[in-house]
Amino acid sequence: MKISDYLSWTARLGLLLVIISLLLYILNLVLFQDPKDTYFYLSIDMAFLPIEVLFVVLVIESVISNREKRILLEKLNMVIGTFFSEMGTDLLQYISKYDKDTDSIRQNLIITGDWSEKEFKTATDKMKEYDYRLEISGKERSIKFLEDLKAFLLDKRSFMLILLENPNLLEHETFTELLRAVFHLTEELDKRKNIKKLSDVDYQHLQGDVERVYKLLIFEWLLYMEHLMKNYPYLFSLALRVNPFDPDAKVEIE
């Protein structure tokens, strides 16, 4: 086996550059016959080497790292977009129907094409103060809501598992937290075979799980809408036309 087989391409490149450098110094000695100047400039180069290393490590590495981070975040936003297209928007629309105070926050969530960062921040601040209170009990309407929600989430379980397997999601903590909350709610509902025969305490427990998802979902939706507005106007246009909080929203353009 050849020696080159044991060396990576970076090691071979480094060795090649060192050899070229030595050959150039030898050529300098042969042509100018002045070892003193050669050694002097060699020492100057060696003295400057730590600064060059500092430049490469702190500056170039930072540029490369920032670029890689932007690429990663872009991929994550694609994943988030897939989530809302596949289930997020429908889930938000469905849960919001059981929020008795939706009208009080509707004006903060009906986004328009004229919104700026200030409007998004205002909406986010308003939602931080909002009391995410749903009405889930043993009544017929609540039971149907939980049964339909259970069927919807179980149907999307495979999709959610695929998302959770993406190791890059660890870079996006808020969306990962949302996925965990949705998956936990799915498991809670799946373990209950008969929604109609739960105790009041159990209904309250499920209500807390749904409210957790509802809160995280709204925050992530606002971030996603702002991202679309800044980067993808055509996707933002569609998202506005399917806004789950806008009763007048419709996909068709008139």
N, C-alpha and C positions, 0 to 999 in steps of 0.2 A: 504494500500500500504506500502511495506517495505521501510526502509530508504535507502537500497542499490539501489532501483529504482531511487532515486533522484541523485545518485552519478555516475559520469563517472568512467570508468575503471581506469583512471589515479588517480582520487581522492581516490578510494578504495585502489589502490596500495600504494599511499603515506601514507594513514592512517595505512595500514598494516605494512609498514616499520617503521613508528614512534613507533607503539606498540612493534614491535620486538626489536627496539633499547632500549626502556624503560625496557623491560623484561631482556635484556642482562645486563643493568646497575644494575637492582635489583639483578640479579643472582650474579653479581660481588660483591655487598655489602654483600650478604648472605655468599658467599664462603670465602671471604678474610677479612670480618669484619673491613674494613678500609675505612670509609667514606671520610677521608681527601684526600687519594690518588685518590679515585674515582672522587671526585669533582674537583681535580686538573687536571686530564686527560680530564674530561668533559669540563673544561674551555679552555684547550689547543685545543680540537677538535672544540669548538665554535669559537676560535680565527682563526683557519685555514679555517673555513667555507667560508668566503668571497673569499679566494683564490680558493677554489674548485669551487665555483659558477663562478668565473672569467674564470677558465679553461674550464668549461662546456660550458659557453656561447660563449666565444671567439674562442676556439680551436675546440671543438667537433661540435658546431653549424656551424662553418665555413667549416669543413670537410663535414658535411651533406649537407650544402647549395651548395657547389661546386659540390658534386656528383649529387644532384638533377638538378643543372644547366646543367651539362654534359648530363644527360639523356634527359632534355628538348631540348637542342640543337640538340641532335641526332634525336629526334622526328621531330624537325623542318627541319632538313636536309632531312629526309624522305619525308616530305611534299614538299620541294623544288625539290627533285628528281622526285616526281610524277608530279609536274608542268612541268618540262622540258620534261619528257617522254610523257605527254599528249598533250602539246601545245607549251612549251617554245622554244624547238629546232626548230620546224617547223616555229614558228613565227619569230625567229631570221634569219632563212634561207630565209624566204620570204621577209622580210624587207631589208635584206642586198643586195638583187638583185637590189634594187632601190637606192643603194648608189653608186654614180659614182666613188668614191675614195676607194672602197673596196680593190683594189689591193695594195694600199699604206699601209694598215694595216694588210693585210693577213699574212705576215710573223710573225707578233706579236701574231697571233691568231691560227696558225697551231701548236697545242700543240703536243708534243711527249712524249713517256714514259720516256725519259731522263730528263725531266724538273725538276727543283728544285724550292724551294721557291723564289730564286733569279730571275729565269725566269718569274715566275708568277708576282712578284712585278714589274719587268721591263715592262711586258705587260700591267699591270694595270696603271703604270705611263704614258706609251705611249698613252693609251686610254683616259687619263685625258686631254691630250693636243689635242686630235683629234677633228676636226670640223665635228660634226654629221649633215651633210647637205644632205638632200634628194631632189629629184626633183619631186614635186607633183604639177600638174597644171590641167587645163581643157583639156589637150590633151588626146587622146584616150588611150594611154598606162597608164597614171596616173589614169584615170577614172576606167579602168579595175582593176588596183591595189587596189584602194579604195573599189570597189564593191566586189572583192574577199576577201579583208581583212575584210570587214563588215560581209560577210557571214561566214567566218572562226570564227571570234570573237563571233558572235551571237550563233553559234553552240556550243561554249565553255562557254557560259555565266553561265549555271547551274553549271558547274565544278568550275568556278571562285567564284561563290557565296558560294559554299561549303567550299572553301579554306578561304574565308573572314570570315566565321562563326567560324573559329578556334581561340579561345581566346589566344592561345599560340603564335600566330603570332606577337603579340605586342612586344614579346621579340626579334624579328628579324626585326629591323626598315627598313633596306634596301630592304628586300624582300617584306615587307608590302607596302613600297612606290612604288615598281614595280607593285604590284597587283593593287594598287589604280590607277596608271597611265594607266594600261591596261584596267581596268574597265571603267575609264573615257573615253578613246578612243572608247571603245565599245558603250558607251552611246551617244557620239558625232555622231558616224556614224549611230547609230540606229535612232536618231532623224531626220536625213536627208533622206527623202524619195526618192529623186531623185539626185543621185550623179552627174549626167551629167549637171545639171542646176545650179550649184553653182557659186557664184561670185569668182573673183580672190582672194579677201580678205579672203573668206571662205576657199578656197583651202590652202592658206597660214596658216590659223588657224589650219586646220587639219594636215598640214605638221609639224607644231610645236608639236602637240600632238603625232604624230608618231615618231618624232625625240626624244622626251622625253622617250618614251617607248624603243626605240632602244638603247639609251645610258644606261639606267638602266638595260636593258636586258643583254647587253654585260658584264657589271660589275658583275652582279649576276651570269652570266654563268661562268666567270673566277673563282669566289669564289667557285662555285659548282664543277668545274673541279678539282680545287686544293684539295677540300675535298675528292673527289673520289680517287684521286691519292694517298693520304695519308692513306685512310682507307679501300677502296674497289677496289682493283686492277681489279677484274673481271668486275665491273661496269664501271670503268675507261676505260677499253679496248673497251667496246661497245661505250662509249661516244666519244672516239677518232675516231671510225669507222663511226660515224654519225656527225662529226664536220661540222657545216654548213659553215665554212669558208675554208674548204679544198676541192678543186675541184676534187681531186683524192680519196676522202674518199668513201669507200664502206663497207657495212655491212659484206659481204662475206669475209672470210679469205682465202687467197691464199697461 
